[in-house]
């Protein structure tokens, strides 16, 4: 079984993913989006839709939204694996997935629990043009979802964090009370001189502490999911649950292998990053507020 399966690969039996069991079972109460363009393979949560699809503000099926729905299911499952049910936290997490038009541009971002994503980026050519224009190393539907959920998790975690815990995060990431709009405006005016590499996981992370945290949080989710998959395929040794030291120790040799395998096929490197020690420390800190 693979995470996107609709049927058993051996016998063809229709199956569905059951979040409560973190396992596939014989199809019994499928999500209403299973047979449509989104091909959701999760079990209904009792309301016609599954736990992931119910998080959309607009629940009408959309083929353009499908890559982001697949990404969202992976991340909702990851949060659950870390003991986080989004419905139990404030602000309540939901998704506004819609495509930009000339008359109605959509800006990807997070505000008060609502993750807005421009699904025009489902088109790989358009997404690549945006990535190139912004000088980014990596831009995918899954990356968008993980990054914006990082913003949401900061919002929910920081409301109950002690002042001591907040100050500890500020020592690493900087003071998030800095003017956000001003910082982003300055970032987009700044040329990428590469100096950020000694402290940050990406150029965008250097724009503001909020973005540094979200990028670090997303990176942890990349690492966690990739390592779990690699272990399931026997590429690396299984990691003890939530063991960050073991995860980080195995990460560099795994990503070198991934990149070299891609180069052997003449395709782009899947991991175009170099995580400096300070960047890894921030990833560890972002992970810690999820796994604690």
N, C-alpha and C positions, 0 to 999 in steps of 0.2 A: 504494500500500500504506500502511496505517496500522498502528500498533503492536499493535492488538487484532484484526487481520484473521485470519480462519480460511480465507478464500478470496481469490483475486485479484478485485479489484473490476471488472476488465474482462472476463475470460473465465471466471471462476468456478472456476478450478483450485484444489483444496485446497492450502494452503501451510502452512508452519510456520516459526517464527523459530528460527534456528540461532545460539546465542550465540557460538560460536567464530568465525563469519564476520560477526557483527553484521549479518545480512541474512536475508531470507526466501528459502526455497527450496521446490521442489515437495515435497509431503508424502511422507515415506518411513518415518519411525519416530517416530510421534507420542507425546507424553506421554500416559500412561494417563488423565489427567484431561481430555483434549480433548473427549470426547463426553459428559461429565457436566455437572453444573450449574456447575462452575467454568470450563468452556470454555477450558482452557489451550491456547494456540496455539504452544507451544514444542516443540522436538524433544526426544525422550527422550535422557537422558544415558547410555543403555546399561543402565539398571536399571529400565526401565518408566516411570519418572518423569523429568521434566526437572530441570535444575540447581536451579531455584527451588522446585518442589514437593517435592523431596527434602529441603529444609531444614526441613520441618515435623516436629514430634515425632509428631503424629497425621496420617497421610497419607490417612485415609478422606475421600472427597469430601464436601463440605458446601456447600450453597447459601448459607448464612449467612456462610461464610468467603470467598465469591467476591470481594467488593469489596477485601478485604485481600490476597487472592492476586494480583489485578490490580495493586494498589499494590506488592506485593513484587516482582513481575516487573519493573516499571519501575525500582525501586531496585537490584535485582541487576544489571540491564543497565547502570545508571549507574555502579555500582562497577566493573564490568568495563571500561567505557569509560575509567575512570581507572586501569586496570591492577590492580584489586583483585579477586582471586578469594577469596571468604570462606573457602573450604576451606583456603587456604594460611596462615591466620592463627590465632593463639591469643589469647583463647579462641575455639573454633570456634563460628560463628554458626548458631543454629537458632531456630525459632519455635514457641511454644506458643500456638496460636490457639483459644480456647474461650470460650464465652458464660457470663456470670454467671447464677447462679440465686440465689434467696433463701437456699438452704442452702450454696451454694458461690460466694461473690462472687469475681470475678476482678479483680485490680488490674494495669492496664497498666504495664509497666516492663521493666527489663533487669537481669539478674544473671548474671555468669559466662558470658556468651555466649548466654544464653537470653532472647529477646525474648518477653514475654508480652503478649498483647493481648486485651482483652475484645471479642469479636466481636458482642456484643449491640449494639454501636454501628454495626453494618451497617444497622440501622434508622435512617433519617434523623431521624425524630421523636425517638427516644430520644437520639441523638447531639446534636441541637440542644438538648434539655433539659439535658443534661450541660454543653454549651458555655455555655449561659446561666447555669446554676447556678454555674459556676466563673469567670464573667466573662471568658471567652476571646474573642479576636477571630476565631480560625480553629481549626477542629477537623474533620479529615477522616481517612479511612483512610490516605491517602497521607501526610498529615502525621504520623500516629502512627508509621508505619513508618520514615519518614525521621528523626524525632526519636529513636526508640529505637536505630536503627542509629548515630546520633551517639554515644550512650552506649557502644555496642559499639566504635566506632572509637577513642574515647578510651581504652578499656580495652586495646585491642590496641596502639595507638600508644605509650601511656605506659609500657608494659613495656620498650620498647627505646629510649625517648627519653633523651637525655643530660640531666644535671642542669641544664645551661645552657638547653636547650630547654624543660624543664619550668618553670624559673624565668621564662623569657620568656612562657610562657602564663599563669603566675600573675600576672605584671605586668598582663596584659590582663583576665583573667577573675576573678582572686582566687584564694585558696588553697583548692584542692579538698579539702584535708585537714580543713576545717571539718566539724563534726558535721552529717551530711546530714539525718538524721531530725529533729533539732532545728530546722534551717533550714526544712524543709518545714512543720513544725508552726507555726512563726512566720509563714510566708508565708500559710497558709490562715486565720490569725487576722487578717491585716492587710488593711485596706481599700485598694482601688486608688485612690491619690490622683493617679496620672498622672505622678508625678515620675520614674518609671523611664524615661520616653520619651527622656530626654536621654542615656542610657547603654546601654539594652538594646533588643533587637528586640521583646520582649514582656514583659508583666508577670511571667509565669512564669519567664522568664530571670533575673529579678532575685532569685529565691529562693535560689540556690546556684550556685557556679561550674560544677558538673556540668551543671546545667540551662541555664546561659548558653551553655556550649559546645555542648550538644546542640541547642538552639534555633538557634544560629548555624550549626552544621553542616547542620541540616535546611534552613535558609533558603538556604544555598548550593546545595543540591541542587534546591530549588524554582527558583532563578534559572537554574541550569545547564540543567535540563530545559526550562523555559519558553523560554529563549533559543534553544536548539537547535530546538525546535518552530517558534518564530517565524521563524527563519532558513530552515527548510525550506519554509515557506509564503510566503517573500518579504516578510515584514513588517519584518524588520531585516536588516542586512548580516551575513553569516556571520562568526562570531567565530573568530579564530585559536584553535587548540586550547589550552584551559586558560589563556587570556589573561584574567586577573582584572580588569585595568584596563579592557580593552575591554568585558567583561561588565558591570561596574559602571557604566561610562559610558552604556551603552545601556539599563540597567535602568529608571531613573526615567521616561524618556519612554514606554517600552513599557508600564509598569504604569499610568501615567496614561491611556494609550489604552485599555487593558483595562478599567479602571474606568469610563471614560466610555462605552464601548460597552455595558457592562452596565447602566449607568444609562439609556441610550437604550432598553433593553428592559424596564426596570423591575425588574431582578433585582439581587441583592446584589452588592456589589463583590467581585471575586475576590481582590483584593490590599488587605486592610484594614490595611496597615502604613505607617509612616513610618520609614525607616531613618536615624537620626541618624549623623553622622560617626563617633562612637565605636562605634556598633553595626555600621556597615559595616567598621570596622577589625577587629572581632571576627569577622565573617563571613569577611573576607579571611584571618585567621589560621587559622580552622577549615578553610577550603578549602586553605590551604597545606600542612597536615599530611596531606591526602588526595592532593594533586596532586604533592607532592615525591617 
